[in-house]
Amino acid sequence: MLEEPGAKVSISTVKRVLYQHNLKGHSARKKPLLQNRHKKARRGFATAHGDKDRTFWRHVLSSDETKIELFGHNDHLYVWRKKGEACKAENTIPTVKHRGGSIMLWGCFTAAGTGALHKINGIMRKENDVDILKQHLKTSVRTLKLGRKWVFKMDNDPEHTSKVVSKWLKVNKVKVLEWPSQSPDLNPIEHLWVELKKRVRARRPTNLTQLHQLCQEEWAKIHPTYCGKLVEGYPKRFTQVKQFKGNATKY
């Protein structure tokens, strides 16, 4: 389109002009697909909760699930080595076919620190969800000293919104914070999972049993200060959602 009859524009020229306008090449970020109904719900949620004070968010118990692979295909390890030592064991990342398996974890946290971390056996079902809540919800509330004015937050996965789970929460008088779908960028627990995986990878587990053990150890080591900083960031997330009219944020 830039070429006129008899004239040619080189790739280097195009790049130079783009750079002059502060446009640089980057890998596109992966974000959940947001339809208009999702954007509307996100804007509404951000507007309704954007003025909540810090005390409110400090009493929100957030929960989520994640999968941790034994040998993830996206693992990175930065090493200092001498020439010819690239293949030494300490300078490599071990890989196996099919990545060696994985485990599913359910966890929760507040500004005061991490709560329970539960290994999910098999596929997550609504019955499993109720069992996890029975085992860990109130225990975590007591451990984190949330008192009586606490709120439970979970995403909108089908197993969480099932009648069985809703009934259990109602019977046990658990106040639930309604959460917009397709909104992991608003949930700081996602950053907590990244931190956990980074710590566990650094310890280089060799089997699934060890992987689970190290996850439990590193989860317990995450300092409350780190959790508190994540929770303090809620208002910034909501502000950006409103600025972007419900679209995905940088978080």
Phi and psi restraints in degrees (value plus and minus 20) as a CYANA .aco file:
   2 LEU   PHI    -102.1   -62.1
   2 LEU   PSI     -35.8     4.2
   3 GLU   PHI    -102.3   -62.3
   3 GLU   PSI     108.2   148.2
   4 GLU   PHI    -118.0   -78.0
   4 GLU   PSI     144.0   184.0
   5 PRO   PHI     -74.6   -34.6
   5 PRO   PSI     102.1   142.1
   6 GLY   PHI      66.3   106.3
   6 GLY   PSI     -19.6    20.4
   7 ALA   PHI    -143.1  -103.1
   7 ALA   PSI     129.0   169.0
   8 LYS   PHI    -150.4  -110.4
   8 LYS   PSI     122.8   162.8
   9 VAL   PHI    -135.1   -95.1
   9 VAL   PSI     100.1   140.1
  10 SER   PHI     -97.1   -57.1
  10 SER   PSI     140.1   180.1
  11 ILE   PHI     -81.2   -41.2
  11 ILE   PSI     -59.6   -19.6
  12 SER   PHI     -83.3   -43.3
  12 SER   PSI     -55.0   -15.0
  13 THR   PHI     -86.6   -46.6
  13 THR   PSI     -63.3   -23.3
  14 VAL   PHI     -80.5   -40.5
  14 VAL   PSI     -65.4   -25.4
  15 LYS   PHI     -81.4   -41.4
  15 LYS   PSI     -62.7   -22.7
  16 ARG   PHI     -82.2   -42.2
  16 ARG   PSI     -61.8   -21.8
  17 VAL   PHI     -87.3   -47.3
  17 VAL   PSI     -59.2   -19.2
  18 LEU   PHI     -82.2   -42.2
  18 LEU   PSI     -63.5   -23.5
  19 TYR   PHI     -82.4   -42.4
  19 TYR   PSI     -57.5   -17.5
  20 GLN   PHI     -82.2   -42.2
  20 GLN   PSI     -46.5    -6.5
  21 HIS   PHI    -119.8   -79.8
  21 HIS   PSI       0.6    40.6
  22 ASN   PHI      40.3    80.3
  22 ASN   PSI      10.4    50.4
  23 LEU   PHI    -123.4   -83.4
  23 LEU   PSI     101.7   141.7
  24 LYS   PHI    -148.5  -108.5
  24 LYS   PSI     132.3   172.3
  25 GLY   PHI     -94.9   -54.9
  25 GLY   PSI     114.7   154.7
  26 HIS   PHI    -162.7  -122.7
  26 HIS   PSI     135.2   175.2
  27 SER   PHI     -92.5   -52.5
  27 SER   PSI     113.6   153.6
  28 ALA   PHI     -85.5   -45.5
  28 ALA   PSI     114.8   154.8
  29 ARG   PHI     -96.9   -56.9
  29 ARG   PSI     124.3   164.3
  30 LYS   PHI    -108.7   -68.7
  30 LYS   PSI     104.3   144.3
  31 LYS   PHI    -154.4  -114.4
  31 LYS   PSI     130.7   170.7
  32 PRO   PHI     -79.5   -39.5
  32 PRO   PSI     125.7   165.7
  33 LEU   PHI     -88.3   -48.3
  33 LEU   PSI     102.7   142.7
  34 LEU   PHI    -130.8   -90.8
  34 LEU   PSI      97.2   137.2
  35 GLN   PHI    -109.6   -69.6
  35 GLN   PSI     151.5   191.5
  36 ASN   PHI     -77.9   -37.9
  36 ASN   PSI     -57.4   -17.4
  37 ARG   PHI     -86.8   -46.8
  37 ARG   PSI     -54.5   -14.5
  38 HIS   PHI     -87.4   -47.4
  38 HIS   PSI     -63.9   -23.9
  39 LYS   PHI     -82.5   -42.5
  39 LYS   PSI     -61.9   -21.9
  40 LYS   PHI     -82.7   -42.7
  40 LYS   PSI     -63.9   -23.9
  41 ALA   PHI     -85.1   -45.1
  41 ALA   PSI     -59.0   -19.0
  42 ARG   PHI     -85.4   -45.4
  42 ARG   PSI     -63.7   -23.7
  43 ARG   PHI     -82.5   -42.5
  43 ARG   PSI     -63.7   -23.7
  44 GLY   PHI     -83.0   -43.0
  44 GLY   PSI     -61.6   -21.6
  45 PHE   PHI     -85.4   -45.4
  45 PHE   PSI     -65.1   -25.1
  46 ALA   PHI     -82.6   -42.6
  46 ALA   PSI     -58.5   -18.5
  47 THR   PHI     -88.2   -48.2
  47 THR   PSI     -61.1   -21.1
  48 ALA   PHI     -91.9   -51.9
  48 ALA   PSI     -49.5    -9.5
  49 HIS   PHI    -134.4   -94.4
  49 HIS   PSI     -20.4    19.6
  50 GLY   PHI     -85.0   -45.0
  50 GLY   PSI     -45.3    -5.3
  51 ASP   PHI    -119.5   -79.5
  51 ASP   PSI     -11.7    28.3
  52 LYS   PHI     -85.7   -45.7
  52 LYS   PSI     119.4   159.4
  53 ASP   PHI     -99.6   -59.6
  53 ASP   PSI     152.0   192.0
  54 ARG   PHI     -83.6   -43.6
  54 ARG   PSI     -51.8   -11.8
  55 THR   PHI     -80.7   -40.7
  55 THR   PSI     -59.7   -19.7
  56 PHE   PHI     -81.1   -41.1
  56 PHE   PSI     -70.1   -30.1
  57 TRP   PHI     -88.7   -48.7
  57 TRP   PSI     -47.7    -7.7
  58 ARG   PHI     -89.1   -49.1
  58 ARG   PSI     -37.1     2.9
  59 HIS   PHI    -126.2   -86.2
  59 HIS   PSI      -3.0    37.0
  60 VAL   PHI    -116.9   -76.9
  60 VAL   PSI     102.9   142.9
  61 LEU   PHI    -114.3   -74.3
  61 LEU   PSI      88.4   128.4
  62 SER   PHI    -113.5   -73.5
  62 SER   PSI     119.0   159.0
  63 SER   PHI    -150.5  -110.5
  63 SER   PSI     138.3   178.3
  64 ASP   PHI    -190.0  -150.0
  64 ASP   PSI     149.6   189.6
  65 GLU   PHI    -141.4  -101.4
  65 GLU   PSI     134.2   174.2
  66 THR   PHI    -170.0  -130.0
  66 THR   PSI     136.7   176.7
  67 LYS   PHI    -128.2   -88.2
  67 LYS   PSI     113.2   153.2
  68 ILE   PHI    -140.8  -100.8
  68 ILE   PSI     100.1   140.1
  69 GLU   PHI    -106.6   -66.6
  69 GLU   PSI     127.9   167.9
  70 LEU   PHI     -85.5   -45.5
  70 LEU   PSI     -66.4   -26.4
  71 PHE   PHI    -148.9  -108.9
  71 PHE   PSI      70.4   110.4
  72 GLY   PHI     -91.5   -51.5
  72 GLY   PSI     124.9   164.9
  73 HIS   PHI     -95.1   -55.1
  73 HIS   PSI     -33.6     6.4
  74 ASN   PHI    -126.1   -86.1
  74 ASN   PSI      -5.0    35.0
  75 ASP   PHI     -85.3   -45.3
  75 ASP   PSI     124.4   164.4
  76 HIS   PHI    -152.3  -112.3
  76 HIS   PSI     121.3   161.3
  77 LEU   PHI    -160.7  -120.7
  77 LEU   PSI     100.3   140.3
  78 TYR   PHI    -113.1   -73.1
  78 TYR   PSI     104.8   144.8
  79 VAL   PHI    -148.3  -108.3
  79 VAL   PSI     132.9   172.9
  80 TRP   PHI    -124.3   -84.3
  80 TRP   PSI     101.6   141.6
  81 ARG   PHI    -165.3  -125.3
  81 ARG   PSI     144.2   184.2
  82 LYS   PHI    -112.5   -72.5
  82 LYS   PSI     143.5   183.5
  83 LYS   PHI     -80.5   -40.5
  83 LYS   PSI     114.5   154.5
  84 GLY   PHI      69.1   109.1
  84 GLY   PSI     -20.6    19.4
  85 GLU   PHI    -129.1   -89.1
  85 GLU   PSI      -1.9    38.1
  86 ALA   PHI     -82.9   -42.9
  86 ALA   PSI     -50.1   -10.1
  87 CYS   PHI    -118.4   -78.4
  87 CYS   PSI     -14.7    25.3
  88 LYS   PHI     -85.5   -45.5
  88 LYS   PSI     126.9   166.9
  89 ALA   PHI     -73.8   -33.8
  89 ALA   PSI     -61.1   -21.1
  90 GLU   PHI     -91.3   -51.3
  90 GLU   PSI     -31.1     8.9
  91 ASN   PHI    -128.5   -88.5
  91 ASN   PSI      -7.2    32.8
  92 THR   PHI    -146.6  -106.6
  92 THR   PSI     142.7   182.7
  93 ILE   PHI    -130.4   -90.4
  93 ILE   PSI      97.4   137.4
  94 PRO   PHI     -87.6   -47.6
  94 PRO   PSI     118.4   158.4
  95 THR   PHI    -150.8  -110.8
  95 THR   PSI     132.0   172.0
  96 VAL   PHI    -158.0  -118.0
  96 VAL   PSI     141.6   181.6
  97 LYS   PHI     -83.5   -43.5
  97 LYS   PSI     117.7   157.7
  98 HIS   PHI      44.6    84.6
  98 HIS   PSI      -2.5    37.5
  99 ARG   PHI      44.9    84.9
  99 ARG   PSI      -9.6    30.4
 100 GLY   PHI      58.2    98.2
 100 GLY   PSI     -11.4    28.6
 101 GLY   PHI      71.8   111.8
 101 GLY   PSI     159.3   199.3
 102 SER   PHI    -175.5  -135.5
 102 SER   PSI     149.0   189.0
 103 ILE   PHI    -148.9  -108.9
 103 ILE   PSI     131.1   171.1
 104 MET   PHI    -125.1   -85.1
 104 MET   PSI     115.4   155.4
 105 LEU   PHI    -145.8  -105.8
 105 LEU   PSI     123.5   163.5
 106 TRP   PHI    -131.9   -91.9
 106 TRP   PSI     113.9   153.9
 107 GLY   PHI    -163.7  -123.7
 107 GLY   PSI     145.3   185.3
 108 CYS   PHI    -164.8  -124.8
 108 CYS   PSI     137.6   177.6
 109 PHE   PHI    -179.0  -139.0
 109 PHE   PSI     144.4   184.4
 110 THR   PHI    -157.9  -117.9
 110 THR   PSI    -195.2  -155.2
 111 ALA   PHI     -84.1   -44.1
 111 ALA   PSI     -39.6     0.4
 112 ALA   PHI    -104.9   -64.9
 112 ALA   PSI     -29.3    10.7
 113 GLY   PHI     119.4   159.4
 113 GLY   PSI    -191.3  -151.3
 114 THR   PHI    -105.8   -65.8
 114 THR   PSI     124.2   164.2
 115 GLY   PHI    -117.7   -77.7
 115 GLY   PSI    -161.2  -121.2
 116 ALA   PHI     -92.5   -52.5
 116 ALA   PSI     133.5   173.5
 117 LEU   PHI    -149.2  -109.2
 117 LEU   PSI      99.6   139.6
 118 HIS   PHI    -140.7  -100.7
 118 HIS   PSI     111.6   151.6
 119 LYS   PHI    -104.3   -64.3
 119 LYS   PSI     105.4   145.4
 120 ILE   PHI    -111.0   -71.0
 120 ILE   PSI     103.2   143.2
 121 ASN   PHI    -111.7   -71.7
 121 ASN   PSI     101.6   141.6
 122 GLY   PHI      57.8    97.8
 122 GLY   PSI    -174.6  -134.6
 123 ILE   PHI    -102.8   -62.8
 123 ILE   PSI     118.3   158.3
 124 MET   PHI     -89.0   -49.0
 124 MET   PSI     100.2   140.2
 125 ARG   PHI    -143.4  -103.4
 125 ARG   PSI     147.0   187.0
 126 LYS   PHI     -81.6   -41.6
 126 LYS   PSI     -53.4   -13.4
 127 GLU   PHI     -86.4   -46.4
 127 GLU   PSI     -58.4   -18.4
 128 ASN   PHI     -83.2   -43.2
 128 ASN   PSI     -59.0   -19.0
 129 ASP   PHI     -81.2   -41.2
 129 ASP   PSI     -64.3   -24.3
 130 VAL   PHI     -83.5   -43.5
 130 VAL   PSI     -62.9   -22.9
 131 ASP   PHI     -80.3   -40.3
 131 ASP   PSI     -62.0   -22.0
 132 ILE   PHI     -83.8   -43.8
 132 ILE   PSI     -64.4   -24.4
 133 LEU   PHI     -82.9   -42.9
 133 LEU   PSI     -61.1   -21.1
 134 LYS   PHI     -81.0   -41.0
 134 LYS   PSI     -61.7   -21.7
 135 GLN   PHI     -94.8   -54.8
 135 GLN   PSI     -59.1   -19.1
 136 HIS   PHI    -140.5  -100.5
 136 HIS   PSI     -38.2     1.8
 137 LEU   PHI     -84.6   -44.6
 137 LEU   PSI     -80.2   -40.2
 138 LYS   PHI     -89.4   -49.4
 138 LYS   PSI     -49.6    -9.6
 139 THR   PHI     -83.1   -43.1
 139 THR   PSI     -63.5   -23.5
 140 SER   PHI     -87.0   -47.0
 140 SER   PSI     -57.2   -17.2
 141 VAL   PHI     -81.2   -41.2
 141 VAL   PSI     -62.6   -22.6
 142 ARG   PHI     -89.5   -49.5
 142 ARG   PSI     -62.4   -22.4
 143 THR   PHI     -81.5   -41.5
 143 THR   PSI     -60.7   -20.7
 144 LEU   PHI    -108.2   -68.2
 144 LEU   PSI     -18.8    21.2
 145 LYS   PHI      34.8    74.8
 145 LYS   PSI      33.1    73.1
 146 LEU   PHI    -102.5   -62.5
 146 LEU   PSI     -35.5     4.5
 147 GLY   PHI      54.9    94.9
 147 GLY   PSI    -170.7  -130.7
 148 ARG   PHI    -116.7   -76.7
 148 ARG   PSI     -48.2    -8.2
 149 LYS   PHI    -112.0   -72.0
 149 LYS   PSI      42.4    82.4
 150 TRP   PHI    -135.1   -95.1
 150 TRP   PSI     138.4   178.4
 151 VAL   PHI    -148.7  -108.7
 151 VAL   PSI     120.5   160.5
 152 PHE   PHI    -120.0   -80.0
 152 PHE   PSI     113.7   153.7
 153 LYS   PHI    -144.6  -104.6
 153 LYS   PSI     110.3   150.3
 154 MET   PHI    -162.9  -122.9
 154 MET   PSI     144.7   184.7
 155 ASP   PHI    -101.3   -61.3
 155 ASP   PSI    -195.8  -155.8
 156 ASN   PHI    -120.2   -80.2
 156 ASN   PSI      10.4    50.4
 157 ASP   PHI     -80.8   -40.8
 157 ASP   PSI     128.0   168.0
 158 PRO   PHI     -73.4   -33.4
 158 PRO   PSI     -57.4   -17.4
 159 GLU   PHI     -88.5   -48.5
 159 GLU   PSI     -44.4    -4.4
 160 HIS   PHI    -101.7   -61.7
 160 HIS   PSI     -49.6    -9.6
 161 THR   PHI    -119.6   -79.6
 161 THR   PSI     -10.7    29.3
 162 SER   PHI     -87.7   -47.7
 162 SER   PSI     142.1   182.1
 163 LYS   PHI     -84.0   -44.0
 163 LYS   PSI     -56.2   -16.2
 164 VAL   PHI     -82.5   -42.5
 164 VAL   PSI     -67.6   -27.6
 165 VAL   PHI     -88.0   -48.0
 165 VAL   PSI     -64.2   -24.2
 166 SER   PHI     -79.7   -39.7
 166 SER   PSI     -60.2   -20.2
 167 LYS   PHI     -84.7   -44.7
 167 LYS   PSI     -63.3   -23.3
 168 TRP   PHI     -82.4   -42.4
 168 TRP   PSI     -64.0   -24.0
 169 LEU   PHI     -83.0   -43.0
 169 LEU   PSI     -60.0   -20.0
 170 LYS   PHI     -88.1   -48.1
 170 LYS   PSI     -65.0   -25.0
 171 VAL   PHI     -81.5   -41.5
 171 VAL   PSI     -57.3   -17.3
 172 ASN   PHI    -110.7   -70.7
 172 ASN   PSI     -10.5    29.5
 173 LYS   PHI      34.3    74.3
 173 LYS   PSI      26.3    66.3
 174 VAL   PHI    -114.4   -74.4
 174 VAL   PSI     100.2   140.2
 175 LYS   PHI     -99.9   -59.9
 175 LYS   PSI     102.7   142.7
 176 VAL   PHI    -128.3   -88.3
 176 VAL   PSI     113.4   153.4
 177 LEU   PHI    -106.2   -66.2
 177 LEU   PSI      95.1   135.1
 178 GLU   PHI     -83.3   -43.3
 178 GLU   PSI     112.1   152.1
 179 TRP   PHI    -142.3  -102.3
 179 TRP   PSI     115.9   155.9
 180 PRO   PHI     -90.6   -50.6
 180 PRO   PSI     122.7   162.7
 181 SER   PHI     -88.2   -48.2
 181 SER   PSI     139.5   179.5
 182 GLN   PHI      36.5    76.5
 182 GLN   PSI      21.8    61.8
 183 SER   PHI    -151.0  -111.0
 183 SER   PSI      31.0    71.0
 184 PRO   PHI     -84.8   -44.8
 184 PRO   PSI     -44.3    -4.3
 185 ASP   PHI     -89.4   -49.4
 185 ASP   PSI     -36.8     3.2
 186 LEU   PHI    -111.9   -71.9
 186 LEU   PSI     -26.3    13.7
 187 ASN   PHI    -126.4   -86.4
 187 ASN   PSI      86.9   126.9
 188 PRO   PHI     -85.9   -45.9
 188 PRO   PSI     -33.3     6.7
 189 ILE   PHI     -84.9   -44.9
 189 ILE   PSI     -41.8    -1.8
 190 GLU   PHI     -81.6   -41.6
 190 GLU   PSI     -57.6   -17.6
 191 HIS   PHI     -90.3   -50.3
 191 HIS   PSI     -50.3   -10.3
 192 LEU   PHI     -88.0   -48.0
 192 LEU   PSI     -58.4   -18.4
 193 TRP   PHI     -84.4   -44.4
 193 TRP   PSI     -61.2   -21.2
 194 VAL   PHI     -80.6   -40.6
 194 VAL   PSI     -63.7   -23.7
 195 GLU   PHI     -83.1   -43.1
 195 GLU   PSI     -63.1   -23.1
 196 LEU   PHI     -82.1   -42.1
 196 LEU   PSI     -66.6   -26.6
 197 LYS   PHI     -83.6   -43.6
 197 LYS   PSI     -58.0   -18.0
 198 LYS   PHI     -82.8   -42.8
 198 LYS   PSI     -64.2   -24.2
 199 ARG   PHI     -86.3   -46.3
 199 ARG   PSI     -62.0   -22.0
 200 VAL   PHI     -88.2   -48.2
 200 VAL   PSI     -61.1   -21.1
 201 ARG   PHI     -79.2   -39.2
 201 ARG   PSI     -57.6   -17.6
 202 ALA   PHI     -83.2   -43.2
 202 ALA   PSI     -44.0    -4.0
 203 ARG   PHI    -112.7   -72.7
 203 ARG   PSI     -26.6    13.4
 204 ARG   PHI      33.3    73.3
 204 ARG   PSI      45.9    85.9
 205 PRO   PHI     -84.1   -44.1
 205 PRO   PSI     131.4   171.4
 206 THR   PHI    -132.5   -92.5
 206 THR   PSI     -30.3     9.7
 207 ASN   PHI    -169.9  -129.9
 207 ASN   PSI     149.1   189.1
 208 LEU   PHI     -88.0   -48.0
 208 LEU   PSI     -53.2   -13.2
 209 THR   PHI     -83.5   -43.5
 209 THR   PSI     -64.2   -24.2
 210 GLN   PHI     -88.0   -48.0
 210 GLN   PSI     -56.4   -16.4
 211 LEU   PHI     -79.2   -39.2
 211 LEU   PSI     -66.6   -26.6
 212 HIS   PHI     -83.5   -43.5
 212 HIS   PSI     -62.7   -22.7
 213 GLN   PHI     -81.3   -41.3
 213 GLN   PSI     -64.4   -24.4
 214 LEU   PHI     -88.2   -48.2
 214 LEU   PSI     -54.3   -14.3
 215 CYS   PHI     -81.3   -41.3
 215 CYS   PSI     -64.8   -24.8
 216 GLN   PHI     -82.5   -42.5
 216 GLN   PSI     -63.2   -23.2
 217 GLU   PHI     -84.7   -44.7
 217 GLU   PSI     -67.3   -27.3
 218 GLU   PHI     -92.3   -52.3
 218 GLU   PSI     -52.1   -12.1
 219 TRP   PHI     -81.9   -41.9
 219 TRP   PSI     -62.6   -22.6
 220 ALA   PHI     -89.2   -49.2
 220 ALA   PSI     -43.5    -3.5
 221 LYS   PHI    -104.1   -64.1
 221 LYS   PSI     -35.8     4.2
 222 ILE   PHI     -82.3   -42.3
 222 ILE   PSI     102.8   142.8
 223 HIS   PHI     -93.6   -53.6
 223 HIS   PSI     123.0   163.0
 224 PRO   PHI     -75.9   -35.9
 224 PRO   PSI     -49.9    -9.9
 225 THR   PHI     -80.4   -40.4
 225 THR   PSI     -60.8   -20.8
 226 TYR   PHI     -84.4   -44.4
 226 TYR   PSI     -63.7   -23.7
 227 CYS   PHI     -83.2   -43.2
 227 CYS   PSI     -60.5   -20.5
 228 GLY   PHI     -81.9   -41.9
 228 GLY   PSI     -60.4   -20.4
 229 LYS   PHI     -84.6   -44.6
 229 LYS   PSI     -56.7   -16.7
 230 LEU   PHI     -83.8   -43.8
 230 LEU   PSI     -63.8   -23.8
 231 VAL   PHI     -87.6   -47.6
 231 VAL   PSI     -56.1   -16.1
 232 GLU   PHI     -82.2   -42.2
 232 GLU   PSI     -39.3     0.7
 233 GLY   PHI    -104.3   -64.3
 233 GLY   PSI     -21.8    18.2
 234 TYR   PHI     -73.0   -33.0
 234 TYR   PSI     -70.9   -30.9
 235 PRO   PHI     -77.6   -37.6
 235 PRO   PSI     -58.0   -18.0
 236 LYS   PHI     -84.1   -44.1
 236 LYS   PSI     -59.3   -19.3
 237 ARG   PHI     -82.8   -42.8
 237 ARG   PSI     -64.4   -24.4
 238 PHE   PHI     -87.7   -47.7
 238 PHE   PSI     -57.3   -17.3
 239 THR   PHI     -81.6   -41.6
 239 THR   PSI     -62.3   -22.3
 240 GLN   PHI     -90.4   -50.4
 240 GLN   PSI     -54.6   -14.6
 241 VAL   PHI     -80.0   -40.0
 241 VAL   PSI     -63.8   -23.8
 242 LYS   PHI     -87.2   -47.2
 242 LYS   PSI     -59.0   -19.0
 243 GLN   PHI     -83.8   -43.8
 243 GLN   PSI     -58.5   -18.5
 244 PHE   PHI    -110.7   -70.7
 244 PHE   PSI      -9.8    30.2
 245 LYS   PHI      35.8    75.8
 245 LYS   PSI      22.1    62.1
 246 GLY   PHI      70.1   110.1
 246 GLY   PSI     -29.0    11.0
 247 ASN   PHI     -93.6   -53.6
 247 ASN   PSI     152.3   192.3
 248 ALA   PHI     -82.3   -42.3
 248 ALA   PSI     125.1   165.1
 249 THR   PHI    -122.0   -82.0
 249 THR   PSI    -199.1  -159.1
 250 LYS   PHI     -97.0   -57.0
 250 LYS   PSI     -32.2     7.8
